Amino acid sequence: MNVSLQHRLLWLLLSVITSVWLLACWSIYKDTQDEVEELFDGNLAQTAKVLYRLLEHEILDHDNAHFLTQALELKHRYERKIAFSVRNNAGELLASSSNILKFPAEMDSDGYHDYIAKPYNWRVFTFKAKYGLVQTAERYDVRNELVNEVSLHTLKNLLFALPLLAILIWLSIGRGLKPLKQITYELTLRTHDQLQPVSTQAVPVEIKSVIDALNSLFQRLENAFENERRFTADAAHELRTPLSGLKVQAQVALRSEDPQVRQQALQKILIGVDHASHLVSQLLTLARMDSPQPLSIKTIDLQKVVQQVLNNLMEKALEKNQDLGLMVQTENTLIQGNAEALEILLRNFVDNALRYTPELGEVTVSIVQVAMGALCLSVSDNGIGIAPEQREKIFERFYRGNHQHIQGSGLGLSIVQRIAELHNLRIELCDPPQGSGLVVNVYFPVVEKLDMHAL
């Protein structure tokens, strides 16, 4: 069940405010109780001392003090809740309230005492003076009544403020979420092909991170769609020619009655199928490299990858009597990368070198350590080479320069460039030190420690 963010924030804030409010009420109650206790204790002490000063003469004159013990009519409801008594040093009662209490002897010492005379609790103050003893007492319910009235008054004000506070919070949250609602409305109106970034102008900081993540997703989707459109267009464009050629040769084979012509047409069909199959394979590889899914990067041994590629292409080199060799001039050949992708990269370089190198030619793959501990993978040949002005264009898709007569799809180096980008590799094309041909250098950062599980 989805819950409204506005409702969730409202209940969360109200819960927090109510909790703080309850703690504040309890704190107010305790503080009020303490203050009332101190106030009433002070009144008890002050009353006892005033009584002693007023009756000090009567305490000294015992014969004239007997009239003070006469009961007086209670005229106020609080009079039953307070009491006092005055005694001389001999313990004789000289003056008291009508609701006199008999306090135990342990309360004759100076200070405050708590006394229980069922059903009430009393707070007693004893003032022991030079000529007598004065005790003033007060019931605790007088104090509690005052504390409760003060606390209840404060509680009512806070309680009445809660609904108003809830309304103000609701309106404030609604106003605060207005940018989010605006963005939601804008995204609702978009179609599937509208992937332009959402504007972050005047967007709160808390929402900006969400919008940035959403824009990043839109960009990745746009790239994925663009790669798909480009792949579809490239496949349609490049497959049109070989398929048309296959159709023409098939028609020639069907119509011709000459076995030799029919045989030649079938041979051309096989060549065309091989070319189309190679083209489809290259297109699928390129599409896989263009995928937004990241490659699995591990620590691998570059020498093992090179040996695997050379073993697979050795038969092709033997068909043209070419010398295909490997030269390793470093002990550490560990790199970080994806073995499958790097195998594709190297196979394209070596395959191109073999294809554009004449019979009895040489193709050499070498691994050397260069400055700063980096590894350099070189593929050199003594073939026809590439003109310097064309070297920047050969990584473009379907670009084949002046070598249209040699079979190929023009996608191999595009795949190589994409793999290099995914591995942060640097590719350098240069002339060999002597003679014709081409040298391709690929620079890898070196890995110091070997991950045995990756190998």
Buried (B, 14 or more C-beta within 10 A) or exposed (E): EEEEEBEEBBEEBBEEBBEEBEEBBEEBBEEBBEEBBEEBBEBBBEBBBEBBEEBBEBBEEEEEBEEBBEEEEEEEEEBEBBBBBBBBEEEBBBBBBEBBBEBEEEBBEEEEBEBEBEEBBBBBBBBBBEEBBBBBBBBBBBBEBBBBEBBEEBBEEBEEEEEEBBEEBBEEBEEEBEBBEEBEEEEEEEEEEEBEEBEBEEBEEEBEEEBBEBBEEBEEEBEBEEBEEBBEEBBEEBBEEBEEBBEBBBEBBEEBEEEEEBEBBBEBBEBBEEBBEBBBEBBEBBBBBBEEEEBEBBBBBBBEBBBBBBEEBEEBBEEBEBEBEEEBEBEBBBBBBBBEBBBBBBBBBBBBBBBBBEEEBBBBBBBBBEEEEBBBBBBBBBBBBBEEEBBEEBBEBEEBEEBEEEEBBBBBBBBBBBBBEBBEBEBEBEBBEEEEBBBBBBBBBBBEEEEEEBE
